[in-house]
């Protein structure tokens, strides 16, 4: 495998709370996943109670250069779910853990403080069979949209749609013509044995990407580490709605917290500062995030969630901190990197949103 060793994959995927077995078959490195027999998508009536192993496919060498193509099957290296690549995004990664070159004077980076480096992310589908296994470590990811009618507070979600960084992908191949279970899989992709990977985009996928580009686009990623806790933030503009004779601008933001150290910690509080171009500064404090107080350990080092924010101005900024607790009862604060909330000129959703949908209003 040209210097890539199976142990490197194993060390990544065993942090996922689920049995993942790598086994050699000649020159191939095969992967098997455990499925609880009481999960209908992974079971059959003649299986005993408990867990069974199902062979998923054959690992491929992760790409150090270039990008993965539409139709690439993968295992998520942090959350362990099976997925398939729909298309790539080229984002600007603002990493505050990277020191600026000595030749550059302080303040040379402008309002973002650091220079963005181009980094590849992917729009992916999550296998619905794996959603029960990741629900405690990540919200079942969904991309949310503003509704196309007069109800300015209505949101619609496409579940099982995620954004994945290039280094999160552990690629594999499979001979199964429908290797991923998701309602959009066969609407977006079709099997073509002569292609590598053997899944090619349908016209439906291309039309959906083009028409919904403003609401799907991932452009900026912000990352910062405090005391071995890395926080990554990705903001998305969702559009504008009129409410009580004023314009209200909406954004969604996705946050991942990762424990890069050995010590077990638990997130207890959040503290946000939200600045609007209209001149208002709002402070938000609360327990945990999205109703949870996740524990970040070596076995389960990451937690990911999404939330929403609205402003009565076309742009603004957000920043803040999380308060985490150590096993000895002491607390420490972790910085949330500051990020911009920017609107786009065209904010009239086009309505081409193939289901399934869930109303979040």
C-alpha positions in Angstrom: 0.0 0.0 0.0 2.9 2.4 -0.8 3.7 3.2 2.8 0.2 3.3 4.0 -0.2 0.7 6.8 -3.5 -0.9 7.9 -2.8 0.1 11.5 -3.2 3.8 10.5 -6.8 3.1 9.4 -7.5 0.9 12.4 -6.3 3.6 14.8 -8.7 6.0 13.2 -11.8 3.9 13.1 -11.6 2.1 16.4 -12.4 5.4 18.2 -16.0 4.9 16.9 -18.2 3.1 19.4 -18.9 0.1 17.2 -17.1 -3.0 16.1 -15.0 -2.4 13.0 -12.9 -5.3 11.8 -10.1 -5.1 9.2 -8.9 -8.4 7.9 -6.5 -9.3 5.1 -7.5 -11.4 2.1 -4.4 -11.8 0.0 -3.5 -8.3 -1.1 -6.8 -6.8 0.0 -7.7 -5.2 3.3 -11.3 -5.9 3.9 -13.6 -4.0 6.3 -16.5 -5.5 8.3 -18.9 -3.6 10.4 -21.0 -4.8 13.3 -24.8 -4.4 13.0 -27.2 -4.9 15.9 -29.7 -7.5 14.9 -32.5 -5.4 16.3 -31.8 -2.7 13.7 -34.0 -3.7 10.8 -31.8 -2.2 8.1 -28.9 -4.5 9.3 -30.7 -7.6 10.3 -32.7 -10.5 9.0 -35.2 -12.8 10.8 -32.9 -15.8 11.0 -30.1 -14.0 12.7 -29.5 -14.5 16.5 -30.0 -11.6 18.9 -26.8 -9.5 19.4 -24.4 -8.3 16.9 -23.2 -9.7 13.6 -20.4 -8.7 11.3 -21.1 -7.7 7.7 -18.4 -7.3 5.1 -18.7 -3.9 3.6 -15.9 -3.7 1.0 -12.2 -3.4 0.4 -10.1 -0.5 1.7 -8.3 1.7 -0.8 -5.2 3.8 -0.2 -6.2 7.3 1.0 -5.3 10.0 -1.5 -2.5 12.3 -0.4 -2.9 14.4 -3.6 -5.8 15.2 -5.8 -9.5 14.8 -4.9 -12.0 12.0 -4.7 -14.5 11.6 -7.5 -18.3 11.6 -7.4 -19.4 8.1 -6.4 -16.4 7.3 -4.1 -17.4 5.1 -1.2 -15.8 5.9 2.2 -15.8 5.3 5.9 -15.7 8.4 8.0 -12.5 8.3 10.0 -14.0 10.1 13.0 -17.6 9.1 13.2 -17.3 5.8 11.4 -20.4 6.0 9.1 -20.5 4.7 5.6 -21.0 7.4 2.9 -20.6 8.3 -0.7 -19.2 11.4 -2.3 -21.6 13.6 -4.3 -19.2 16.4 -5.3 -16.3 18.5 -3.9 -16.2 22.0 -2.4 -13.0 24.1 -2.4 -13.1 26.0 0.9 -10.8 28.6 2.5 -9.5 27.1 5.8 -8.5 29.7 8.4 -6.4 27.8 10.9 -5.5 29.8 13.9 -3.2 27.0 15.1 -0.8 27.8 12.2 1.7 30.6 13.1 2.2 33.3 10.4 5.6 33.5 8.7 8.1 35.6 10.7 8.5 38.0 7.8 4.9 39.1 8.1 4.2 41.9 10.6 1.4 41.5 13.2 -2.0 42.5 11.8 -1.1 41.8 8.2 -3.9 39.3 7.9 -6.7 41.8 8.0 -10.0 41.1 9.8 -9.6 37.4 9.6 -6.2 37.5 11.3 -4.9 34.5 9.4 -4.6 33.7 5.7 -7.0 31.1 4.3 -5.5 28.1 2.6 -7.5 26.2 0.0 -8.8 22.9 1.4 -11.1 20.3 -0.1 -14.4 19.3 1.4 -17.1 17.0 0.0 -20.9 16.9 0.0 -21.8 13.4 0.9 -24.7 11.1 1.6 -24.7 9.1 4.9 -25.9 5.5 4.9 -29.1 5.6 7.0 -28.2 2.2 8.5 -25.4 3.9 10.4 -27.4 6.9 11.8 -28.3 5.0 15.0 -24.6 4.4 15.7 -23.6 8.0 15.4 -26.5 9.8 17.0 -24.7 10.2 20.3 -21.5 11.7 18.8 -23.1 13.7 16.0 -26.5 15.0 15.2 -27.8 13.0 12.3 -26.5 15.5 9.9 -29.0 17.4 7.7 -28.7 20.4 5.5 -31.4 22.9 6.3 -33.2 25.3 3.9 -35.6 28.2 4.3 -39.1 27.3 3.1 -40.3 28.9 -0.1 -43.5 30.3 1.3 -44.7 33.2 3.5 -43.8 31.4 6.8 -40.5 33.2 7.5 -39.7 30.8 10.4 -40.1 27.5 8.5 -37.0 25.4 7.8 -36.8 22.3 5.8 -34.1 19.7 6.2 -32.6 17.0 4.0 -31.4 14.4 6.5 -28.3 12.3 5.9 -26.4 15.0 4.0 -23.0 16.0 5.4 -19.9 18.0 4.7 -16.7 16.0 5.1 -13.0 17.1 5.0 -10.6 15.3 2.7 -8.6 13.8 5.6 -11.8 12.4 7.1 -12.3 10.0 4.2 -11.1 6.4 4.4 -12.0 5.2 0.8 -13.1 1.7 0.0 -14.7 -0.1 -2.9 -17.6 -2.5 -3.1 -19.2 -4.8 -5.7 -22.7 -4.0 -4.3 -24.7 -2.0 -6.9 -26.5 -0.2 -4.1 -23.9 0.0 -1.3 -25.5 3.0 0.4 -29.0 3.2 1.8 -30.4 6.7 1.4 -33.5 7.9 -0.3 -31.5 10.2 -2.6 -28.9 7.6 -3.6 -30.6 6.2 -6.7 -32.0 9.6 -7.6 -28.6 11.2 -7.7 -26.3 8.3 -8.7 -26.4 5.3 -11.1 -24.2 2.2 -11.3 -21.9 1.9 -14.3 -19.5 -1.0 -14.0 -17.1 0.4 -16.6 -16.3 3.5 -14.5 -14.0 3.9 -11.5 -15.6 4.5 -9.1 -18.6 2.6 -10.6 -21.2 5.2 -9.6 -21.8 8.2 -11.9 -23.9 11.3 -11.3 -27.4 11.5 -12.8 -28.7 14.7 -14.4 -30.8 15.1 -11.2 -27.7 15.6 -9.1 -26.1 18.1 -11.4 -29.4 20.1 -11.6 -29.8 20.0 -7.9 -26.2 21.2 -7.3 -26.5 24.1 -9.8 -29.9 25.3 -8.6 -29.1 25.1 -4.9 -25.5 26.2 -5.1 -26.0 29.4 -3.0 -27.5 27.4 -0.1 -25.2 24.4 -0.3 -21.9 26.2 -0.9 -19.2 25.8 1.7 -16.7 28.6 1.4 -15.0 29.4 4.7 -13.8 27.0 7.5 -12.4 28.3 10.8 -10.4 26.3 13.2 -8.6 26.9 16.6 -7.3 24.7 19.4 -7.2 25.5 23.1 -5.7 23.1 25.6 -6.0 20.2 23.2 -9.6 20.9 22.3 -10.0 21.8 18.6 -13.0 23.7 17.5 -13.9 23.8 13.8 -16.7 26.1 12.6 -18.3 26.2 9.1 -20.9 28.9 8.5 -23.5 28.7 5.6 -25.7 31.5 4.4 -29.4 30.4 4.1 -31.1 33.4 2.6 -33.3 36.4 3.6 -36.9 36.7 4.6 -39.2 39.6 5.3 -40.6 39.8 8.8 -42.7 42.6 10.3 -41.5 45.1 7.6 -37.9 44.3 8.0 -35.4 41.9 6.4 -34.1 39.0 8.4 -31.0 37.2 7.2 -30.4 33.5 8.2 -27.2 31.5 8.6 -26.6 27.9 9.6 -23.3 26.9 11.3 -21.8 23.5 11.8 -19.4 23.0 14.7 -17.1 20.1 15.6 -15.3 19.8 18.9 -12.4 17.3 19.0 -10.3 16.2 22.0 -6.8 15.9 20.7 -5.4 15.0 24.1 -5.6 12.1 26.6 -7.7 13.7 29.4 -11.5 13.1 29.4 -13.4 16.3 29.5 -17.1 17.3 29.3 -18.7 20.3 27.7 -20.8 22.2 30.2 -21.5 25.7 28.9 -21.5 27.9 25.8 -21.0 31.6 25.6 -21.6 33.4 22.3 -21.1 37.0 21.2 -23.1 37.9 18.0 -22.3 41.3 16.4 -24.6 42.6 13.6 -23.7 45.2 11.0 -26.7 47.2 12.3 -24.6 47.9 15.4 -26.2 45.5 17.9 -24.1 43.1 20.0 -25.9 40.1 21.6 -24.6 37.8 24.3 -25.9 34.3 24.5 -25.1 31.9 27.4 -26.5 28.5 28.1 -25.9 24.9 29.3 -24.3 22.6 26.8 -25.1 22.6 23.1 -28.3 21.5 21.4 -29.6 20.1 24.7 -26.5 17.9 25.3 -23.3 18.1 27.5 -21.1 15.7 25.5 -18.1 13.9 27.0 -15.0 14.0 24.8 -12.7 11.0 25.5 -9.9 9.2 23.8 -12.5 6.5 22.7 -15.0 9.0 21.6 -13.0 12.2 20.9 -15.4 14.2 18.8 -18.9 15.8 18.8 -20.5 17.6 15.9 -23.7 19.7 15.8 -25.4 22.4 13.7 -27.4 25.4 14.7 -28.9 28.6 13.2 -28.7 32.4 13.7 -30.5 35.3 12.2 -29.7 39.0 12.0 -31.6 42.1 10.8 -28.5 43.1 8.8 -26.8 41.4 5.7 -23.6 40.7 7.6 -22.1 40.3 11.1 -19.6 38.3 13.2 -19.8 35.6 15.8 -17.2 34.4 18.3 -17.3 32.9 21.8 -16.1 30.1 24.1 -17.1 26.8 25.6 -16.6 25.9 29.2 -15.4 22.3 29.8 -15.0 20.3 33.0 -12.1 18.0 33.9 -12.5 14.8 35.9 -11.2 16.6 39.0 -14.0 19.2 38.9 -12.0 22.1 37.6 -13.1 24.1 34.5 -11.4 25.7 31.5 -12.5 27.8 28.6 -12.0 26.8 25.0 -12.1 29.5 22.3 -14.6 29.4 19.4 -12.8 31.0 16.4 -14.4 34.2 15.2 -16.2 33.9 11.9 -18.0 36.2 9.5 -21.7 36.0 8.6 -21.9 37.2 5.0 -25.0 37.3 2.8 -25.2 36.8 -0.9 -26.8 39.0 -3.6 -29.2 36.4 -4.9 -31.2 35.2 -1.9 -34.4 33.9 -3.6 -34.5 30.1 -3.1 -35.4 28.4 -6.4 -37.5 25.7 -4.9 -35.7 22.7 -6.6 -35.3 20.6 -3.5 -35.8 16.9 -4.0 -37.0 15.3 -0.8 -37.1 13.8 1.8 -37.9 16.8 4.0 -38.6 17.3 7.6 -40.1 20.5 8.9 -38.1 22.0 11.7 -40.4 25.0 12.4 
